[in-house]
Amino acid sequence: MHKPAGIAGEHPPDESVSVRAFVLRFVAAFLVLEAFVYWVLWSVPVFAPYAELNARWSAALLAPFLEGVRAQDGYLIAPAFSIQVRPGCDSYQASAVLLAGIVAFPAPLARKLIGAIVGSLCLLVLNLFRLATLQWTGSRHRALFDSMHLEILPAVFVGAALFLLLSWALWVRASPLSASNARRSGTG
């Protein structure tokens, strides 16, 4: 039987090797990023200005909906309730998941940079809304605050990071440039 040109002697890549390589790259990148978060980004000299900026911007988002809300240092303060923006009240860990997935995924560097920048910015903005939502919930519906803080919004945040990663991966795979690069490098 005659085989079409370009197929004779070619073997498709072993799927389990590709998945294993992705998982190993993901875990390695995630561990490096988490170490960076813990040792650098959560250090007081770096985190304090970031917390103040988050509090200020979240207060600005919330001002039309909650009378008397203001930011002071790393706190969101309202007459009935206040919260402190502390390590963990940021988008760093969700961004680490997103960035580890982007690093591990076979794609051209330009596409990885676009995904990293756009995705991280989306998570930063989402975090501002998360902080504003927590402040509003604590001020208006105190009984729901713990559920929002510890269960609902963390799940939304992780879901958003995974959605951004999957959306980016689909965008990369749909690109003709990415498909031809992946075929040449044997990753497609």
Stockholm file with secondary structure:
# STOCKHOLM 1.0

chainA/1-188         MHKPAGIAGEHPPDESVSVRAFVLRFVAAFLVLEAFVYWVLWSVPVFAPYAELNARWSAALLAPFLEGVRAQDGYLIAPAFSIQVRPGCDSYQASAVLLAGIVAFPAPLARKLIGAIVGSLCLLVLNLFRLATLQWTGSRHRALFDSMHLEILPAVFVGAALFLLLSWALWVRASPLSASNARRSGTG
#=GR chainA/1-188 SS CCCCTTTTTCCCCCHHHHHHHHHHHHHHHHHHHHHHIIIIITSHHHHHHHHHHHHHHHHHHHTTTSTTCEEETTEEECSSCEEECCTTSSSHHHHHHHHHHHHHSCCCHHHHHHHHHHHHHHHHHHHHHHHHHHHHHHHHCHHHHHHIIIIIHHHHHHHHHHHHHHHHHHHHHHCHHHHHHHHHHTCC
#=GC SS_cons         CCCCTTTTTCCCCCHHHHHHHHHHHHHHHHHHHHHHIIIIITSHHHHHHHHHHHHHHHHHHHTTTSTTCEEETTEEECSSCEEECCTTSSSHHHHHHHHHHHHHSCCCHHHHHHHHHHHHHHHHHHHHHHHHHHHHHHHHCHHHHHHIIIIIHHHHHHHHHHHHHHHHHHHHHHCHHHHHHHHHHTCC
//
